[in-house]
């Protein structure tokens, strides 16, 4: 069963004024922290996906 999508008639989200310096700083810090967390998670998953290197036994015929 599909979920119904609400079609909202919104022109402006938030206020019409520009952001204050404190709000800009808070958003900047939030996105920096979010980027840092995602890069750490990406490095952990890449490390887990690497194949283990092991030497195959030599077969003599």
Predicted model as a PDB file, atoms N, CA, C, CB and O in Angstrom, pLDDT in the B-factor column:
MODEL        1                                                                  
ATOM      1  N   UNK A   1       0.843  -1.168   0.000  1.00 63.00           N  
ATOM      2  CA  UNK A   1       0.000   0.000   0.000  1.00 63.00           C  
ATOM      3  C   UNK A   1       0.893   1.236   0.000  1.00 63.00           C  
ATOM      4  CB  UNK A   1      -0.962  -0.005   1.215  1.00 63.00           C  
ATOM      5  O   UNK A   1       1.790   1.362   0.833  1.00 63.00           O  
ATOM      6  N   UNK A   2       0.646   2.124  -0.916  1.00 73.00           N  
ATOM      7  CA  UNK A   2       1.457   3.328  -1.015  1.00 73.00           C  
ATOM      8  C   UNK A   2       1.008   4.359   0.012  1.00 73.00           C  
ATOM      9  CB  UNK A   2       1.379   3.914  -2.428  1.00 73.00           C  
ATOM     10  O   UNK A   2      -0.175   4.482   0.328  1.00 73.00           O  
ATOM     11  N   UNK A   3       1.983   5.090   0.518  1.00 77.00           N  
ATOM     12  CA  UNK A   3       1.667   6.189   1.427  1.00 77.00           C  
ATOM     13  C   UNK A   3       1.230   7.390   0.604  1.00 77.00           C  
ATOM     14  CB  UNK A   3       2.888   6.547   2.330  1.00 77.00           C  
ATOM     15  O   UNK A   3       1.789   7.666  -0.457  1.00 77.00           O  
ATOM     16  N   UNK A   4       0.250   8.084   1.090  1.00 81.00           N  
ATOM     17  CA  UNK A   4      -0.224   9.263   0.384  1.00 81.00           C  
ATOM     18  C   UNK A   4       0.729  10.418   0.627  1.00 81.00           C  
ATOM     19  CB  UNK A   4      -1.652   9.632   0.824  1.00 81.00           C  
ATOM     20  O   UNK A   4       1.171  10.652   1.752  1.00 81.00           O  
ATOM     21  N   UNK A   5       1.035  11.130  -0.431  1.00 81.00           N  
ATOM     22  CA  UNK A   5       1.930  12.270  -0.327  1.00 81.00           C  
ATOM     23  C   UNK A   5       1.088  13.526  -0.179  1.00 81.00           C  
ATOM     24  CB  UNK A   5       2.872  12.367  -1.562  1.00 81.00           C  
ATOM     25  O   UNK A   5       0.194  13.787  -0.983  1.00 81.00           O  
ATOM     26  N   UNK A   6       1.383  14.298   0.853  1.00 79.00           N  
ATOM     27  CA  UNK A   6       0.657  15.541   1.065  1.00 79.00           C  
ATOM     28  C   UNK A   6       1.235  16.615   0.165  1.00 79.00           C  
ATOM     29  CB  UNK A   6       0.717  15.975   2.546  1.00 79.00           C  
ATOM     30  O   UNK A   6       2.446  16.839   0.147  1.00 79.00           O  
ATOM     31  N   UNK A   7       0.372  17.274  -0.577  1.00 79.00           N  
ATOM     32  CA  UNK A   7       0.804  18.357  -1.447  1.00 79.00           C  
ATOM     33  C   UNK A   7       0.519  19.662  -0.718  1.00 79.00           C  
ATOM     34  CB  UNK A   7       0.082  18.305  -2.844  1.00 79.00           C  
ATOM     35  O   UNK A   7      -0.624  20.114  -0.652  1.00 79.00           O  
ATOM     36  N   UNK A   8       1.571  20.260  -0.172  1.00 76.00           N  
ATOM     37  CA  UNK A   8       1.412  21.484   0.591  1.00 76.00           C  
ATOM     38  C   UNK A   8       1.647  22.692  -0.302  1.00 76.00           C  
ATOM     39  CB  UNK A   8       2.368  21.504   1.788  1.00 76.00           C  
ATOM     40  O   UNK A   8       2.539  22.685  -1.151  1.00 76.00           O  
ATOM     41  N   UNK A   9       0.851  23.717  -0.106  1.00 73.00           N  
ATOM     42  CA  UNK A   9       0.990  24.944  -0.880  1.00 73.00           C  
ATOM     43  C   UNK A   9       1.768  25.942  -0.030  1.00 73.00           C  
ATOM     44  CB  UNK A   9      -0.411  25.522  -1.303  1.00 73.00           C  
ATOM     45  O   UNK A   9       1.189  26.812   0.621  1.00 73.00           O  
ATOM     46  N   UNK A  10       3.101  25.800  -0.049  1.00 74.00           N  
ATOM     47  CA  UNK A  10       3.955  26.650   0.780  1.00 74.00           C  
ATOM     48  C   UNK A  10       4.913  27.406  -0.123  1.00 74.00           C  
ATOM     49  CB  UNK A  10       4.734  25.812   1.837  1.00 74.00           C  
ATOM     50  O   UNK A  10       5.611  26.808  -0.942  1.00 74.00           O  
ATOM     51  N   UNK A  11       4.944  28.705   0.026  1.00 70.00           N  
ATOM     52  CA  UNK A  11       5.867  29.525  -0.749  1.00 70.00           C  
ATOM     53  C   UNK A  11       7.146  29.807   0.024  1.00 70.00           C  
ATOM     54  CB  UNK A  11       5.202  30.831  -1.147  1.00 70.00           C  
ATOM     55  O   UNK A  11       8.233  29.838  -0.554  1.00 70.00           O  
ATOM     56  N   UNK A  12       7.017  30.011   1.321  1.00 70.00           N  
ATOM     57  CA  UNK A  12       8.168  30.385   2.143  1.00 70.00           C  
ATOM     58  C   UNK A  12       8.199  29.489   3.372  1.00 70.00           C  
ATOM     59  CB  UNK A  12       8.109  31.892   2.553  1.00 70.00           C  
ATOM     60  O   UNK A  12       7.193  29.321   4.062  1.00 70.00           O  
ATOM     61  N   UNK A  13       9.361  28.923   3.631  1.00 69.00           N  
ATOM     62  CA  UNK A  13       9.549  28.143   4.846  1.00 69.00           C  
ATOM     63  C   UNK A  13      10.429  28.983   5.763  1.00 69.00           C  
ATOM     64  CB  UNK A  13      10.191  26.723   4.548  1.00 69.00           C  
ATOM     65  O   UNK A  13      11.513  29.406   5.360  1.00 69.00           O  
ATOM     66  N   UNK A  14       9.993  29.223   6.951  1.00 71.00           N  
ATOM     67  CA  UNK A  14      10.741  30.074   7.867  1.00 71.00           C  
ATOM     68  C   UNK A  14      10.317  31.518   7.704  1.00 71.00           C  
ATOM     69  CB  UNK A  14      12.247  29.932   7.634  1.00 71.00           C  
ATOM     70  O   UNK A  14       9.276  31.806   7.113  1.00 71.00           O  
ATOM     71  N   UNK A  15      11.116  32.413   8.224  1.00 72.00           N  
ATOM     72  CA  UNK A  15      10.796  33.830   8.139  1.00 72.00           C  
ATOM     73  C   UNK A  15      11.280  34.439   6.843  1.00 72.00           C  
ATOM     74  CB  UNK A  15      11.393  34.572   9.304  1.00 72.00           C  
ATOM     75  O   UNK A  15      12.039  33.822   6.095  1.00 72.00           O  
ATOM     76  N   UNK A  16      10.843  35.634   6.588  1.00 75.00           N  
ATOM     77  CA  UNK A  16      11.251  36.336   5.378  1.00 75.00           C  
ATOM     78  C   UNK A  16      12.576  37.073   5.567  1.00 75.00           C  
ATOM     79  CB  UNK A  16      10.169  37.315   4.956  1.00 75.00           C  
ATOM     80  O   UNK A  16      13.198  37.494   4.591  1.00 75.00           O  
ATOM     81  N   UNK A  17      13.001  37.227   6.797  1.00 81.00           N  
ATOM     82  CA  UNK A  17      14.243  37.937   7.083  1.00 81.00           C  
ATOM     83  C   UNK A  17      15.443  37.051   6.787  1.00 81.00           C  
ATOM     84  CB  UNK A  17      14.274  38.405   8.544  1.00 81.00           C  
ATOM     85  O   UNK A  17      15.322  35.828   6.719  1.00 81.00           O  
ATOM     86  N   UNK A  18      16.611  37.680   6.611  1.00 85.00           N  
ATOM     87  CA  UNK A  18      17.836  36.906   6.412  1.00 85.00           C  
ATOM     88  C   UNK A  18      18.295  36.336   7.747  1.00 85.00           C  
ATOM     89  CB  UNK A  18      18.950  37.781   5.778  1.00 85.00           C  
ATOM     90  O   UNK A  18      17.831  36.754   8.808  1.00 85.00           O  
ATOM     91  N   UNK A  19      19.194  35.396   7.682  1.00 84.00           N  
ATOM     92  CA  UNK A  19      19.694  34.758   8.899  1.00 84.00           C  
ATOM     93  C   UNK A  19      20.588  35.715   9.681  1.00 84.00           C  
ATOM     94  CB  UNK A  19      20.465  33.472   8.557  1.00 84.00           C  
ATOM     95  O   UNK A  19      21.269  36.568   9.111  1.00 84.00           O  
ATOM     96  N   UNK A  20      20.566  35.550  10.992  1.00 89.00           N  
ATOM     97  CA  UNK A  20      21.478  36.332  11.827  1.00 89.00           C  
ATOM     98  C   UNK A  20      22.846  35.668  11.792  1.00 89.00           C  
ATOM     99  CB  UNK A  20      20.950  36.452  13.296  1.00 89.00           C  
ATOM    100  O   UNK A  20      22.981  34.537  11.326  1.00 89.00           O  
ATOM    101  N   UNK A  21      23.852  36.367  12.280  1.00 94.00           N  
ATOM    102  CA  UNK A  21      25.202  35.802  12.302  1.00 94.00           C  
ATOM    103  C   UNK A  21      25.260  34.550  13.174  1.00 94.00           C  
ATOM    104  CB  UNK A  21      26.210  36.843  12.808  1.00 94.00           C  
ATOM    105  O   UNK A  21      25.960  33.593  12.844  1.00 94.00           O  
ATOM    106  N   UNK A  22      24.525  34.557  14.285  1.00 94.00           N  
ATOM    107  CA  UNK A  22      24.513  33.390  15.169  1.00 94.00           C  
ATOM    108  C   UNK A  22      23.874  32.190  14.471  1.00 94.00           C  
ATOM    109  CB  UNK A  22      23.757  33.710  16.474  1.00 94.00           C  
ATOM    110  O   UNK A  22      24.351  31.063  14.612  1.00 94.00           O  
ATOM    111  N   UNK A  23      22.800  32.427  13.719  1.00 90.00           N  
ATOM    112  CA  UNK A  23      22.135  31.334  12.996  1.00 90.00           C  
ATOM    113  C   UNK A  23      23.030  30.797  11.882  1.00 90.00           C  
ATOM    114  CB  UNK A  23      20.790  31.813  12.409  1.00 90.00           C  
ATOM    115  O   UNK A  23      23.095  29.587  11.665  1.00 90.00           O  
ATOM    116  N   UNK A  24      23.723  31.697  11.176  1.00 91.00           N  
ATOM    117  CA  UNK A  24      24.648  31.255  10.124  1.00 91.00           C  
ATOM    118  C   UNK A  24      25.758  30.407  10.716  1.00 91.00           C  
ATOM    119  CB  UNK A  24      25.245  32.463   9.378  1.00 91.00           C  
ATOM    120  O   UNK A  24      26.129  29.382  10.144  1.00 91.00           O  
ATOM    121  N   UNK A  25      26.296  30.826  11.864  1.00 95.00           N  
ATOM    122  CA  UNK A  25      27.372  30.087  12.533  1.00 95.00           C  
ATOM    123  C   UNK A  25      26.874  28.714  12.987  1.00 95.00           C  
ATOM    124  CB  UNK A  25      27.913  30.889  13.744  1.00 95.00           C  
ATOM    125  O   UNK A  25      27.580  27.716  12.845  1.00 95.00           O  
ATOM    126  N   UNK A  26      25.659  28.669  13.531  1.00 94.00           N  
ATOM    127  CA  UNK A  26      25.096  27.405  13.995  1.00 94.00           C  
ATOM    128  C   UNK A  26      24.905  26.437  12.826  1.00 94.00           C  
ATOM    129  CB  UNK A  26      23.757  27.646  14.714  1.00 94.00           C  
ATOM    130  O   UNK A  26      25.223  25.253  12.944  1.00 94.00           O  
ATOM    131  N   UNK A  27      24.392  26.928  11.709  1.00 92.00           N  
ATOM    132  CA  UNK A  27      24.209  26.076  10.533  1.00 92.00           C  
ATOM    133  C   UNK A  27      25.549  25.606   9.986  1.00 92.00           C  
ATOM    134  CB  UNK A  27      23.433  26.822   9.447  1.00 92.00           C  
ATOM    135  O   UNK A  27      25.689  24.444   9.604  1.00 92.00           O  
ATOM    136  N   UNK A  28      26.523  26.488   9.946  1.00 94.00           N  
ATOM    137  CA  UNK A  28      27.843  26.122   9.456  1.00 94.00           C  
ATOM    138  C   UNK A  28      28.460  25.023  10.313  1.00 94.00           C  
ATOM    139  CB  UNK A  28      28.757  27.345   9.427  1.00 94.00           C  
ATOM    140  O   UNK A  28      29.004  24.050   9.790  1.00 94.00           O  
ATOM    141  N   UNK A  29      28.372  25.181  11.631  1.00 95.00           N  
ATOM    142  CA  UNK A  29      28.907  24.171  12.546  1.00 95.00           C  
ATOM    143  C   UNK A  29      28.180  22.841  12.380  1.00 95.00           C  
ATOM    144  CB  UNK A  29      28.797  24.653  13.999  1.00 95.00           C  
ATOM    145  O   UNK A  29      28.806  21.781  12.408  1.00 95.00           O  
ATOM    146  N   UNK A  30      26.862  22.894  12.206  1.00 94.00           N  
ATOM    147  CA  UNK A  30      26.076  21.682  12.029  1.00 94.00           C  
ATOM    148  C   UNK A  30      26.514  20.921  10.784  1.00 94.00           C  
ATOM    149  CB  UNK A  30      24.592  22.021  11.945  1.00 94.00           C  
ATOM    150  O   UNK A  30      26.704  19.706  10.839  1.00 94.00           O  
ATOM    151  N   UNK A  31      26.677  21.619   9.663  1.00 94.00           N  
ATOM    152  CA  UNK A  31      27.059  20.942   8.426  1.00 94.00           C  
ATOM    153  C   UNK A  31      28.498  20.429   8.476  1.00 94.00           C  
ATOM    154  CB  UNK A  31      26.888  21.883   7.243  1.00 94.00           C  
ATOM    155  O   UNK A  31      28.793  19.380   7.904  1.00 94.00           O  
ATOM    156  N   UNK A  32      29.397  21.148   9.148  1.00 94.00           N  
ATOM    157  CA  UNK A  32      30.772  20.660   9.310  1.00 94.00           C  
ATOM    158  C   UNK A  32      30.779  19.369  10.121  1.00 94.00           C  
ATOM    159  CB  UNK A  32      31.658  21.730   9.995  1.00 94.00           C  
ATOM    160  O   UNK A  32      31.458  18.407   9.763  1.00 94.00           O  
ATOM    161  N   UNK A  33      30.023  19.354  11.214  1.00 94.00           N  
ATOM    162  CA  UNK A  33      29.956  18.164  12.063  1.00 94.00           C  
ATOM    163  C   UNK A  33      29.328  17.000  11.307  1.00 94.00           C  
ATOM    164  CB  UNK A  33      29.157  18.459  13.345  1.00 94.00           C  
ATOM    165  O   UNK A  33      29.792  15.865  11.419  1.00 94.00           O  
ATOM    166  N   UNK A  34      28.287  17.270  10.545  1.00 93.00           N  
ATOM    167  CA  UNK A  34      27.619  16.224   9.765  1.00 93.00           C  
ATOM    168  C   UNK A  34      28.554  15.639   8.712  1.00 93.00           C  
ATOM    169  CB  UNK A  34      26.358  16.781   9.094  1.00 93.00           C  
ATOM    170  O   UNK A  34      28.567  14.428   8.492  1.00 93.00           O  
ATOM    171  N   UNK A  35      29.338  16.502   8.060  1.00 93.00           N  
ATOM    172  CA  UNK A  35      30.283  16.032   7.057  1.00 93.00           C  
ATOM    173  C   UNK A  35      31.369  15.176   7.704  1.00 93.00           C  
ATOM    174  CB  UNK A  35      30.910  17.220   6.312  1.00 93.00           C  
ATOM    175  O   UNK A  35      31.768  14.153   7.148  1.00 93.00           O  
ATOM    176  N   UNK A  36      31.844  15.589   8.870  1.00 91.00           N  
ATOM    177  CA  UNK A  36      32.865  14.832   9.582  1.00 91.00           C  
ATOM    178  C   UNK A  36      32.353  13.446   9.956  1.00 91.00           C  
ATOM    179  CB  UNK A  36      33.311  15.587  10.834  1.00 91.00           C  
ATOM    180  O   UNK A  36      33.062  12.455   9.784  1.00 91.00           O  
ATOM    181  N   UNK A  37      31.141  13.372  10.461  1.00 89.00           N  
ATOM    182  CA  UNK A  37      30.558  12.086  10.873  1.00 89.00           C  
ATOM    183  C   UNK A  37      30.382  11.173   9.667  1.00 89.00           C  
ATOM    184  CB  UNK A  37      29.200  12.301  11.580  1.00 89.00           C  
ATOM    185  O   UNK A  37      30.673   9.980   9.755  1.00 89.00           O  
ATOM    186  N   UNK A  38      29.912  11.707   8.541  1.00 87.00           N  
ATOM    187  CA  UNK A  38      29.694  10.857   7.372  1.00 87.00           C  
ATOM    188  C   UNK A  38      31.010  10.362   6.786  1.00 87.00           C  
ATOM    189  CB  UNK A  38      28.906  11.613   6.310  1.00 87.00           C  
ATOM    190  O   UNK A  38      31.072   9.235   6.293  1.00 87.00           O  
ATOM    191  N   UNK A  39      32.068  11.178   6.827  1.00 86.00           N  
ATOM    192  CA  UNK A  39      33.347  10.704   6.305  1.00 86.00           C  
ATOM    193  C   UNK A  39      33.926   9.624   7.203  1.00 86.00           C  
ATOM    194  CB  UNK A  39      34.339  11.863   6.168  1.00 86.00           C  
ATOM    195  O   UNK A  39      34.553   8.688   6.707  1.00 86.00           O  
ATOM    196  N   UNK A  40      33.732   9.729   8.506  1.00 83.00           N  
ATOM    197  CA  UNK A  40      34.212   8.693   9.418  1.00 83.00           C  
ATOM    198  C   UNK A  40      33.459   7.394   9.172  1.00 83.00           C  
ATOM    199  CB  UNK A  40      34.052   9.138  10.887  1.00 83.00           C  
ATOM    200  O   UNK A  40      34.063   6.322   9.141  1.00 83.00           O  
ATOM    201  N   UNK A  41      32.140   7.483   8.995  1.00 81.00           N  
ATOM    202  CA  UNK A  41      31.350   6.280   8.732  1.00 81.00           C  
ATOM    203  C   UNK A  41      31.757   5.656   7.407  1.00 81.00           C  
ATOM    204  CB  UNK A  41      29.847   6.607   8.727  1.00 81.00           C  
ATOM    205  O   UNK A  41      31.837   4.432   7.294  1.00 81.00           O  
ATOM    206  N   UNK A  42      32.016   6.489   6.401  1.00 80.00           N  
ATOM    207  CA  UNK A  42      32.397   5.974   5.088  1.00 80.00           C  
ATOM    208  C   UNK A  42      33.731   5.253   5.172  1.00 80.00           C  
ATOM    209  CB  UNK A  42      32.470   7.112   4.056  1.00 80.00           C  
ATOM    210  O   UNK A  42      33.905   4.204   4.551  1.00 80.00           O  
ATOM    211  N   UNK A  43      34.679   5.798   5.933  1.00 78.00           N  
ATOM    212  CA  UNK A  43      35.981   5.151   6.072  1.00 78.00           C  
ATOM    213  C   UNK A  43      35.841   3.805   6.772  1.00 78.00           C  
ATOM    214  CB  UNK A  43      36.951   6.053   6.847  1.00 78.00           C  
ATOM    215  O   UNK A  43      36.512   2.843   6.400  1.00 78.00           O  
ATOM    216  N   UNK A  44      34.975   3.728   7.781  1.00 74.00           N  
ATOM    217  CA  UNK A  44      34.780   2.470   8.492  1.00 74.00           C  
ATOM    218  C   UNK A  44      34.174   1.415   7.578  1.00 74.00           C  
ATOM    219  CB  UNK A  44      33.891   2.681   9.715  1.00 74.00           C  
ATOM    220  O   UNK A  44      34.596   0.259   7.610  1.00 74.00           O  
ATOM    221  N   UNK A  45      33.189   1.790   6.762  1.00 70.00           N  
ATOM    222  CA  UNK A  45      32.564   0.807   5.881  1.00 70.00           C  
ATOM    223  C   UNK A  45      33.507   0.403   4.763  1.00 70.00           C  
ATOM    224  CB  UNK A  45      31.266   1.360   5.297  1.00 70.00           C  
ATOM    225  O   UNK A  45      33.488  -0.753   4.341  1.00 70.00           O  
ATOM    226  N   UNK A  46      34.334   1.320   4.268  1.00 64.00           N  
ATOM    227  CA  UNK A  46      35.299   0.963   3.231  1.00 64.00           C  
ATOM    228  C   UNK A  46      36.329  -0.017   3.772  1.00 64.00           C  
ATOM    229  CB  UNK A  46      35.995   2.218   2.685  1.00 64.00           C  
ATOM    230  O   UNK A  46      36.749  -0.932   3.063  1.00 64.00           O  
ATOM    231  N   UNK A  47      36.730   0.162   4.994  1.00 62.00           N  
ATOM    232  CA  UNK A  47      37.707  -0.724   5.610  1.00 62.00           C  
ATOM    233  C   UNK A  47      37.124  -2.125   5.771  1.00 62.00           C  
ATOM    234  CB  UNK A  47      38.158  -0.169   6.971  1.00 62.00           C  
ATOM    235  O   UNK A  47      37.832  -3.120   5.611  1.00 62.00           O  
ATOM    236  N   UNK A  48      35.839  -2.199   6.088  1.00 57.00           N  
ATOM    237  CA  UNK A  48      35.207  -3.492   6.299  1.00 57.00           C  
ATOM    238  C   UNK A  48      34.993  -4.237   4.981  1.00 57.00           C  
ATOM    239  CB  UNK A  48      33.880  -3.312   7.018  1.00 57.00           C  
ATOM    240  O   UNK A  48      34.955  -5.468   4.987  1.00 57.00           O  
ATOM    241  N   UNK A  49      34.853  -3.547   3.865  1.00 61.00           N  
ATOM    242  CA  UNK A  49      34.580  -4.183   2.585  1.00 61.00           C  
ATOM    243  C   UNK A  49      35.830  -4.676   1.868  1.00 61.00           C  
ATOM    244  CB  UNK A  49      33.851  -3.231   1.704  1.00 61.00           C  
ATOM    245  O   UNK A  49      35.727  -5.434   0.904  1.00 61.00           O  
ATOM    246  N   UNK A  50      36.981  -4.268   2.314  1.00 60.00           N  
ATOM    247  CA  UNK A  50      38.213  -4.691   1.648  1.00 60.00           C  
ATOM    248  C   UNK A  50      38.398  -6.198   1.786  1.00 60.00           C  
ATOM    249  CB  UNK A  50      39.433  -3.945   2.233  1.00 60.00           C  
ATOM    250  O   UNK A  50      38.170  -6.758   2.859  1.00 60.00           O  
ATOM    251  N   UNK A  51      38.801  -6.842   0.726  1.00 64.00           N  
ATOM    252  CA  UNK A  51      39.031  -8.286   0.844  1.00 64.00           C  
ATOM    253  C   UNK A  51      40.295  -8.557   1.662  1.00 64.00           C  
ATOM    254  CB  UNK A  51      39.147  -8.938  -0.558  1.00 64.00           C  
ATOM    255  O   UNK A  51      41.267  -7.803   1.619  1.00 64.00           O  
ATOM    256  N   UNK A  52      40.243  -9.632   2.389  1.00 65.00           N  
ATOM    257  CA  UNK A  52      41.410 -10.000   3.180  1.00 65.00           C  
ATOM    258  C   UNK A  52      42.471 -10.562   2.251  1.00 65.00           C  
ATOM    259  CB  UNK A  52      41.041 -11.028   4.287  1.00 65.00           C  
ATOM    260  O   UNK A  52      42.182 -11.399   1.396  1.00 65.00           O  
ATOM    261  N   UNK A  53      43.681 -10.104   2.420  1.00 71.00           N  
ATOM    262  CA  UNK A  53      44.749 -10.602   1.578  1.00 71.00           C  
ATOM    263  C   UNK A  53      45.357 -11.829   2.233  1.00 71.00           C  
ATOM    264  CB  UNK A  53      45.819  -9.516   1.334  1.00 71.00           C  
ATOM    265  O   UNK A  53      45.830 -11.792   3.370  1.00 71.00           O  
ATOM    266  N   UNK A  54      45.329 -12.878   1.501  1.00 73.00           N  
ATOM    267  CA  UNK A  54      45.956 -14.100   1.991  1.00 73.00           C  
ATOM    268  C   UNK A  54      46.601 -14.805   0.805  1.00 73.00           C  
ATOM    269  CB  UNK A  54      44.917 -15.030   2.707  1.00 73.00           C  
ATOM    270  O   UNK A  54      46.138 -14.705  -0.331  1.00 73.00           O  
ATOM    271  N   UNK A  55      47.652 -15.498   1.092  1.00 76.00           N  
ATOM    272  CA  UNK A  55      48.360 -16.199   0.030  1.00 76.00           C  
ATOM    273  C   UNK A  55      47.693 -17.536  -0.223  1.00 76.00           C  
ATOM    274  CB  UNK A  55      49.848 -16.393   0.387  1.00 76.00           C  
ATOM    275  O   UNK A  55      47.355 -18.271   0.705  1.00 76.00           O  
ATOM    276  N   UNK A  56      47.514 -17.829  -1.485  1.00 75.00           N  
ATOM    277  CA  UNK A  56      46.958 -19.120  -1.844  1.00 75.00           C  
ATOM    278  C   UNK A  56      48.068 -20.164  -1.811  1.00 75.00           C  
ATOM    279  CB  UNK A  56      46.286 -19.068  -3.239  1.00 75.00           C  
ATOM    280  O   UNK A  56      49.209 -19.870  -2.165  1.00 75.00           O  
ATOM    281  N   UNK A  57      47.746 -21.350  -1.397  1.00 75.00           N  
ATOM    282  CA  UNK A  57      48.767 -22.396  -1.393  1.00 75.00           C  
ATOM    283  C   UNK A  57      49.134 -22.755  -2.849  1.00 75.00           C  
ATOM    284  CB  UNK A  57      48.261 -23.664  -0.613  1.00 75.00           C  
ATOM    285  O   UNK A  57      48.271 -22.823  -3.725  1.00 75.00           O  
ATOM    286  N   UNK A  58      50.398 -22.974  -3.070  1.00 79.00           N  
ATOM    287  CA  UNK A  58      50.852 -23.337  -4.408  1.00 79.00           C  
ATOM    288  C   UNK A  58      50.515 -24.800  -4.668  1.00 79.00           C  
ATOM    289  CB  UNK A  58      52.377 -23.085  -4.569  1.00 79.00           C  
ATOM    290  O   UNK A  58      50.757 -25.675  -3.837  1.00 79.00           O  
ATOM    291  N   UNK A  59      49.958 -25.031  -5.829  1.00 79.00           N  
ATOM    292  CA  UNK A  59      49.575 -26.396  -6.213  1.00 79.00           C  
ATOM    293  C   UNK A  59      50.629 -26.900  -7.204  1.00 79.00           C  
ATOM    294  CB  UNK A  59      48.111 -26.443  -6.847  1.00 79.00           C  
ATOM    295  O   UNK A  59      50.882 -26.268  -8.229  1.00 79.00           O  
ATOM    296  N   UNK A  60      51.225 -28.019  -6.889  1.00 79.00           N  
ATOM    297  CA  UNK A  60      52.204 -28.615  -7.806  1.00 79.00           C  
ATOM    298  C   UNK A  60      51.569 -29.813  -8.495  1.00 79.00           C  
ATOM    299  CB  UNK A  60      53.503 -29.039  -7.051  1.00 79.00           C  
ATOM    300  O   UNK A  60      50.931 -30.649  -7.855  1.00 79.00           O  
ATOM    301  N   UNK A  61      51.752 -29.882  -9.793  1.00 71.00           N  
ATOM    302  CA  UNK A  61      51.145 -30.971 -10.568  1.00 71.00           C  
ATOM    303  C   UNK A  61      52.193 -31.919 -11.044  1.00 71.00           C  
ATOM    304  CB  UNK A  61      50.360 -30.435 -11.750  1.00 71.00           C  
ATOM    305  O   UNK A  61      51.878 -32.902 -11.714  1.00 71.00           O  
TER     306      UNK A  61                                                      
ENDMDL                                                                          
END                                                                             
